[in-house]
Amino acid sequence: MGEKAVPSPSRRRVKRSCPSCGPEPGGEEKKGRGNPISVQLFPPELAFGGRRRCLSKSVAPLLAHGYRRFLPTKDHVFILDYTGTLFFLKNALVSSTLGQIQWKRACRYVVLCRGAKDFASDPRCDTVYRKYLYVLATREQPAVVGTTGSRACDCVEVYLQSSGQRVFKMTFHHSMSFKQIVLVGQENQRALLLLTEEGKIYSLVVNETQLDQPRSYTVQLALRKVSRCLPHLRVTRMASNQSSTLYITDQGGVYFEVHTPGVYRDLFGTLQAFDPLDQQMPLALSLPAKILFCALGYNHLGLVDEFGRIFMQGNNRYGQLGTGDKMDRGEPTQVHYLQRPIALWCGLNHSLVLSQGSDFSKELLGCGCGAGGRLPGWPKGSASFVKLHVKVPLCACSLCSTRECLYMLSSHDIEHHPTYRDLPASRVVGTPEPGLGAGAPQDPGGAARACEEYLSQIHSCSTLQDRMEKMKEIVGWMPLMAAQKDFFWEALDMLQRAAGGVGPGPSTPES
């Protein structure tokens, strides 16, 4: 899906975002908080594709001030813009009479609420579990006896994803200000984790199965153990899954909570330090540099440091760590042939990386299980990151993968982009410098042994077609530049079609 510049007779001024769709009547100005920034490039849009590698645009809310983040649920898509308006894109996905998902352009959208800071739903990749939407928002509360004027208080509002109906609301004291919300745990013991502006984490527990019943609830807001036992830590970002939570501090440190023994064993390879009676005890990960952002799957995770290096850890049964093998990793392991990603996503048993080439074009790489169309163009999966057969929008900035669909958010924000540092030459061990592609590694003996192993794997294939497929997979493992990999993949496809006449089809990404 390509993007085109929107012609406009006048330059509009909007806060931290690009215009949503075409010029406004009269060329009026929209002003946000702070210094407005003039941007006139591409309309923000949300693209989604099904398992048949089709790509389509959803409807773009005309009132949106850029797209800050999005979340797909079972039937719909929710989008938050930079002014705190949460949009509800209705009927984005429909089911056919055969029980299969059909993809159609979202026919309409409504404003679910305003004043939203963040929102979350069930953290599992299967959207069938996302029944409720939890919205962290700011609301004006009426004055109480003995005070004058109203006060702004933070609250959590719970909506049904199917209809957008609000079913529950909890309001906090005006002295507490939060900026992020994540969920963890089962439906009957759902823990809401709230991150304050000061970097402290509070939690409360609700029974999600009783939210639709008209009754009063008393919940206790308590300081999370990571903030209680380590008061010097200032957490800046949280990520969660059903059984684990990850915290990133302002110094780039990473701390983990793991709540089940099975996930703990997958992540760390042992149960030696797991305490079933103290599941909130934070575990510090040993890392060589400051971490900028992360992705957390069910039993594996990805980390990106300040130098743009990608580290993977956890279960590798399907090759979802991208290390070229299927050996589990109990500690962060660098993926040497990938650097400086725009976005990283870890799903149930596969991983995705959004990267940018030297010509500023975007490409999507994936590894792990390819069943069900999770890795378009690679149905058998891959133990290393390979280029997926998907055309990526020019301004793609984030991605999300569910059981049924792959989503990409296309929205330009000049204030939000990873700022990587150059890795000092003294810290490069056995890998080429960033940007040098296939430069000579410092360990030629190891490279020679790897090539011998690759030849052995090709020799073990029984047919020419299998050898071609294995060679394409090996190309994805090698530390080559993106253009070089594309060349080899295209050449191998041409040879495969010429030799058998029934190759996998053109490698040109489908639109």
N, C-alpha and C positions, 0 to 999 in steps of 0.2 A: 504494500500500500504506500503510495507516494504522497507527498504533500506539496501543495502549491501556495505561493504567496498570495495573500488576500489583497486585491487592489483597494486602495482607500484614498480619497481626495484629501484627507486631512490626517494628521498624526494624532492618535489618541494617547492619553496618559493614564496608565493603570498601574496598580501596585503589584510588583513582583510577578507579573504574569503577562501573557500575550492576550490579544483580543480573542473572544470566543468564536465569533462568527460574523465576519463582514463589518462594514462601517455602521455606526449608529446614526440615526437621523439627526441632522443638524450639526454633526461633528462635535457633540457635547463631550466634556471631560468628565472622567470618573476619577475621584481622588480617594486614596486610601490613607491609612495612617503612615506617618513618616514622610520621607521625600519620595514623591511619585517618580516612576521611571518610564521613559518613553520606549515602547517596544512595538514594532509593527512587522512581524515576520510570519509566523505560522499559527493557525488556529489550534488550540489544545483539543485533543481528541483521544478517545479510548478505542483501541482495536481489540477484537477478540476473534479467535479462530477455534474451530472444533477439531476433532481428531482426524478429519479428512484434509487437513492442511489448507482449508479455506480461510481467508482473512477478510473481515468486514468491519466497517465502522459502525459504532453506536451513535445514537443521536447526541449532539453536542448542546448542553444547556446554554441558552443564549445569555443568561444572566451570570454565568460563572466568571469569576475573576481568577482564571487559571485553575489548574488541577493540582491540588496538594497531595492527595492520596486517594485510593479507591479500594473497594472491597466487594468481590462478588459473593452472592449468597445463592441459595437453591434456585430461585427464580429470577432474581433481579440483580442490579449492580448499584452500589452506593458510592457517591463521589463527594469529597470535601474540597471546597475551594479555599483560597487564601483569606477570604473575609469571614470565614466561619459558617458559610452556608452549606448545608448537607443536602445533596440532591439524590433523588430516588428515581433511577431509571427503570421504568416498568416494562415487563414482558420482553426482556432481552433474550430470554431462553424459553423455549416451549418444548413440550414432549409430543411426539407423534403417536399415532394409534398403535404402533409396534413397540412402544416403550422406549424408543431411542430419542436422544436429544437432537432437536433441530435448532439451527442458529438463524436468527433473523435480526434485522435492525430494530433496536429498541424504539417502539412506536411513540412513546411519550415519556415525559419526565415531570416530576412535581418536586417542590421544595419540602423536604421532610421537616427540617427545623433550621433555625438560625442561632448564631452565638455558639456554635460547636467548636471545641478545641481538638477533639480526637474522638475516635470511635473504634469499636472492636466487636468481634463475634467469636464463635467457637473456633479455636486455632487449628483444628484438624483440616487436612487438605480436601476432605470430602464435604462438599457444601450442603449435603443433606442434613448435617448436624447443625447448621447455622440457622436456628429457628428464631433467635432473638438478636437484636442489634443494640449494643450498649453505647450510649453517646455521652461523652464528657462535655458539658456545656456550662456557660455562665448565664445566670438568670437574675433579674432584679427581684428582690424580696421586699414585700411591704414592710413599713416601719412597725416596730413593736412598741409596746407601751413604755414610755419613758425616753424614747429616742425620736429624733426628727429626721424625716426623709427615708428613702429606701436604700438598701445596700445590695451590692452585687455579690452573689454567692455562687460557688461552683456546685454542680449537681451531676448526678448520673441518671439519665433517662433511658428506659428500656422500651424498645419498639418491636412489634412483630414484623419480621422481614417480609412476610407474605402480603400484608395489607398496609404497613406503615402506621398501624395503630399503636399509640403509647399505652403500655400496660402497667408501668411501674416507674416510680421516681424517688430518688433519695437526695436530700440536700445537705450540704456540709456547712460548717461554721464559716463565717465570712473571713476569718483569719487564715484559712487554709486555701491555697491556690495550687491547682494541679495542672500538668501539661500533657500527660500521656496516660492511657489506660490499656492494659492487656488482661487477658483471661487465661486461667489455667485450671485444670482439674475436670472432674466429671460433672454432669448436669446437676445432680443432687447435692454436690459439694463444690459449687463453682466459686473459685477465688478470684476476686477483682483486685488487681494490683494497680495502685495509683502513684504516679511519680510527681513529686512537688517541684516547684520552681527552684527550691534550694537543694535538690538532689536527694531527698529522702523518699523512702518508699513506704506507703501504707497499704494495708490489705483488709478486705472484709469478705465474708462468705455468705452467699445466697443459695437458696434451693431453687434452681431454675424451673423445676417441674411444678412449682406452686405459684409462679409469677402471674399466671392468668386467673388466679382465684382472688375475688374481692375481699381482701383482708389486710390487716395492718401487720407490719414486720418491724422487729427491733433487731438491728444489726450493729455489731461492734467494730469500729474502725481502730485498727491496731498497727503499731509500727512494725514493719517487717524485720526479721532477724538480721538481714544483711545491713540494715541501717541502725539497728539496735546494738549489735556486737561490733560493728566497724563504723563508728560515728564519724570518723574522719573522711570516709568515702563520699564523694559527690557523684551520684549516678546521673548520667546524661541521657541514656537510652536503654529501653528494655525490649526483649524479644521473648516470646513464649510459645510453647507447644502444650499438648495435653498433659504431659508428665514432666516438663522441665521448663526452667526460666533462665535467661541469660541477661546479665547486666554489664553495661559498658560505662566506665567512669570517665571523668573529665581528663584524667591522665592517660587514657587509652588502655587501662587495665580491664580484664574480663573476669567476671565471677559467675559461678554456675550454681543453680539449685536443681537437683534431680530427685524425683519423688517416687520412682519405682525401681526395683532392683534390676529388672530386665533392660530398661533403657540405660541405667547406670553401667551395666556390663557392656552394652553395645558401645557406649561413648568412651569408656576408659579401659575396657578390656579386663576388668577385675572388679570384685566386690569388697576389696580389702578395707576401704575407707567408708563404705556405705553404712549409714546408721538408720534403720527403718523407724526409729523412735525420734529422730531429729532430722526430718527431711528438708527443713529450711536452712540447714547449715550451709553457708556459701563456700564454694570451692574455687580457689584461684587457679586460673590457667597460666602456665609458664609460656610466655611469648617473647620474641626477640625485639619487638618494636611496638609502638603505639597503635592500637586498633581503631580504625575509623568507623567501620560498620560491619554488620554480620548478617547471617541467615541461619535460621534454626529449623531443621527438619525433625521428623519423629525420632530418629535415632542416629542422626549425623548432623554436622554443622559446618558452616564455612565462615571464615574470618578474612577481612581485608585490612592490611596495615597501612601506615602512612607512606610507605614506599610503593604501594600498589600491588604488593605480593598477596597471593591467595593461599590460605592455609585451610586444610580440610581435616576433619576428625570424626571418628565414629565407625558405625557399621558400613561395610563395603561389599556386602553380599552381591549386589547387582552392579558394582563398579561405580557407585554414585559419588565416590570421592574424586574420581577423575585422575587417579594416580597411575593408570595403565595396568592395574592388576585388581584382584578381588580380595586383597588382604585387609583386614580391619586395622584401624589406626587408633591407638589409645591415647595419642597426644597430637597436637597440631602438626600437620605434615604439609610442606609447601608443594604446590603444583607449579613446577618450574617454568612450563611453557606458556603460562597465562599470566598476564600482568595488567595492572591499571584498568580494572573493570568499571563500568558505569553502574551496574547493578548485579546482585547475586541473589539466587533463590535456591532454597533447599526444600524439596518436597518429601513425599513418603519414601520413595526409593529412586529418585533421580535428582539431578542438580542442573541449574541453568545459569549462564553468565551472559550478560549483555555487554558487548565491548564495542570499541570504536576504532576504525582503521586509520591509517595515515592520511587518507583522503576525506576524513570525517564521516565516512559511511558507517552505518551500524550493522552489526551482525550478531546473531544469537547462537551460542554454543551450548551443548548439553552433553550429559553423560549419565550412565546408569541404565535403568530399565526403559526399554523403548516400546513396550507393549501398550496397546490402546492409543497409539499416536502420541505418547508423551514426548518422543524425540522425532519430530517429523523428518522423514527421509532415512531414518535409522530404526526400522521396526525391531531389529534384533538387539538393540541397545548397544552401548559401547562403554568400555572401562576407562576411556579417556574422553576429554571434551572434544567434540567434533562439531563442525558447522552444520546447523539445522537448515532444512530446506524451507525457510520462511523469509519472506521479504519484510525487513524491519523498517518502520517509519524513521524518517530522518531525525526527528526530535524525540525519539523514544528515550525515556529517562528511568522507567521502572517497569517491573514485570511481576506477574503472579501466575501460578499454575495450580489448577484444581484437578479433580479427578476427570472432569469432562472437557476442560477448556484451558487454553493458554491466552493470557491477557497481556497487553503491552500498553502502557500509558505514555502518550506523546504530548508533552507540554514543556515549553522552554521557560526556565527561570534562571536568570543570570546570577542569582545569589545562592543557588543550590547546585553545587557540583563538587565532586571530590577533588581536593587540591593535594596531589601527591608530591612528595619530595623525591629528588634523585638519590638513588642508593649509592653511598660512598663505595669507591672501588675496593677499599680494604675489606668490605663486608660481603663482597661477591665471592662465593665459594662454589666452584664447580658448575656455575651457570653463567651464560652470557649476560652482558650488561643490558639493562632495559633499552629496548628500541633497536638492538643490534641483530635481532632475529636469530639466524642460525650461525652466529659467530663461533669461533673455535672455543670449545669448553676447556676448562682447566684439567679435566679428567679424561684424556683421550682413551685410556685403557677401558674405562667404564663404558664409554660410547661404543668402542669396538665390540665389547662383550654384548651390549644391547643389540647391535646390528646382527651379530651372529645368532642371537636368540630369535630375532625377527625372521631371519632366513630359515631357521629351523621350523618356525611356526608356519611359514608359507609352504615349505616342503612337505609338511604333514597334511596339507589339504589335498583331497583326492581329485578334485576337478578344477578346471581352469577358472570357472566362475567363482568357486570358493576361494581360490588363490587371489583373484581380483578383489573380492570383498575383504579378505584378510589384509591385502596391501593397502586398501583405502583406510581400514581401521588403523594400521600401523602409521600411516601418514598423519593421522590425527594425534598419535602419541608423540611424534617427533617434535622437537623445539624449532619449528619453522615459522616464518612470518605468515600472516593470514593470506597474502597474495600467493605465496609459494604453495601453501596447502590447497588453495582454490585451483591453482594450475595443475597440480598432481591429481586431484580428485576429478577434474574435468577430463584430463588426458586418460585416466584409467576408465572413466565412463565411456569415452569414445572407443577405446580398445575393447572393452567388454561388449559393447553393442556390435562392433565389427566382428568379433570372434563368435558370439553366440546368437546375435540377433534378437535376444530376449533379455537384454540388460534391465537394470532397475529403472530405466527411463532417464530423461534429461535431468541434469543436476541443477538446471536453472531454478532458483527459488520461485515457488508458485505464489501468485498474488490473489 
